Amino acid sequence: MAYYMTSEQLIASIKRRANIPDSQAMITDEEILDFANEEMMLNLVPLVVSKHEDYYLTSEDVAVQNNVFSYAIPYRALGTKLRELAFYDEESKRFSPLYRKSIDEITESSNRGTCTGHNRFYIMNENIVLDTTSNVGYDTLRFFYNMRPNSLVLNDRIAAIGLAVDVFAQYTLACIFFLDLPRRGEHLVTARLQRYSAGSGWRKIKADWVCTHLLDVFDPHGDHC
């Protein structure tokens, strides 16, 4: 069973284990989290990857554009490395894998200016470059990579980010999802969900689902709405 801690709980645990009193000026809570982030990236993440190679594995789809042959590697790719790269055909649900071209093949004079087909690429400046000069015939390029974990931050920073997302969702996504405009003075999607949950009908069902599956799991108290 997974065990979760908020940043405040982690800091309190570290202080207890290290016998650091709350009233001290030697180290701040931000510095404790900085040390925790360093430990995570330098030791914990490599350990997890060595024991469970695909633990952080995720994928991201990028739309293939005509006459565009360079695409940025996802910024959260661990070590800016890819596990796999492939074209994806939405209609047939099939992949066409791409293979990395070596630097020798790029620089060797006999290969200069020649193409080896649509299924080859090379990496330059944190971008993948397709080894072709013509359109590839696919609409989607799928990146498979190990995603770098989020950095630990203080709870109040999470609250600030969460508030901005809450306001944005209230005036955009929630309007579409619930087919309803916000009420006067109702600036947060949380207030909208609470109003729906107190009522009845299909909006209540949707609101209860959003609260239970999307919001409560991230609330430190387990009850966001």
Beta strands, then each sheet from edge to edge (+ up, - down):
strand 1: 57-63
strand 2: 70-72
strand 3: 84-89
strand 4: 94-97
strand 5: 99-100
strand 6: 120-124
strand 7: 127-130
strand 8: 140-146
sheet 1: 1+ 8- 3+ 4-
sheet 2: 2+ 7- 6+ 5+
end
